[in-house]
Amino acid sequence: MTWTSWFLFFAVVQLIHFAGTWKLYKAAGKSAWQAAVPLYNAVVLMGIIKRPKWWVLLLFIPIVNLIIFPVL
């Protein structure tokens, strides 16, 4: 894949994620733009579900992230 293909893939994934989370953020009283910012949206999500913000770091550790996703 070329760099352009990777960029388009990343952009599409981000748009799908944004479309899936903006209503959740609105219902929680947060701004919709917070769902569109990578990494920051995970920190805001931790606040919404009342989990420690440092758990975002656990999402970047292999194997641990497979366990933490269902917990979230």
C-alpha positions in Angstrom: 0.0 0.0 0.0 1.1 3.5 -0.7 1.1 6.4 1.8 -2.0 7.8 0.2 -3.8 4.5 0.6 -2.8 4.3 4.3 -4.0 7.9 4.8 -7.3 7.3 3.2 -7.8 4.1 5.2 -7.0 6.0 8.4 -9.4 8.8 7.4 -12.2 6.4 6.7 -11.7 4.6 10.0 -11.8 7.9 11.9 -15.0 9.0 10.1 -16.7 5.7 11.0 -15.6 6.0 14.6 -16.7 9.6 14.7 -20.1 8.7 13.3 -20.5 6.0 15.9 -19.6 8.1 18.9 -20.8 11.6 18.3 -24.3 10.7 19.6 -22.9 9.1 22.7 -20.9 12.2 23.4 -24.0 14.5 22.8 -26.1 12.3 25.2 -23.4 12.6 27.8 -23.3 16.4 27.5 -20.0 16.6 25.6 -19.3 18.5 22.4 -19.4 16.4 19.2 -15.9 17.7 18.1 -14.4 15.8 21.1 -15.4 12.5 19.4 -13.4 13.5 16.3 -10.0 14.1 17.9 -7.9 10.9 18.0 -6.7 9.9 21.6 -8.5 12.8 23.2 -11.8 11.1 22.5 -10.5 8.1 24.5 -9.7 10.3 27.4 -13.1 11.9 27.3 -14.7 8.5 27.0 -12.9 7.4 30.2 -14.5 10.4 31.9 -18.0 9.5 30.6 -17.8 5.9 31.8 -16.1 6.9 35.0 -12.8 5.1 34.6 -9.3 6.4 35.4 -7.9 8.4 32.5 -4.6 6.5 32.6 -6.5 3.4 31.3 -6.0 5.0 27.8 -2.4 3.9 28.1 -3.5 0.3 28.5 -5.1 0.4 25.1 -1.5 0.7 23.6 -0.1 -2.4 25.3 -0.3 -5.6 23.2 -2.5 -8.4 24.7 -3.6 -6.0 27.5 -5.6 -4.0 25.0 -7.5 -7.2 24.1 -8.6 -7.5 27.7 -9.3 -3.8 28.3 -11.6 -3.3 25.3 -14.4 -5.5 26.6 -14.0 -4.0 30.0 -14.6 -0.5 28.6 
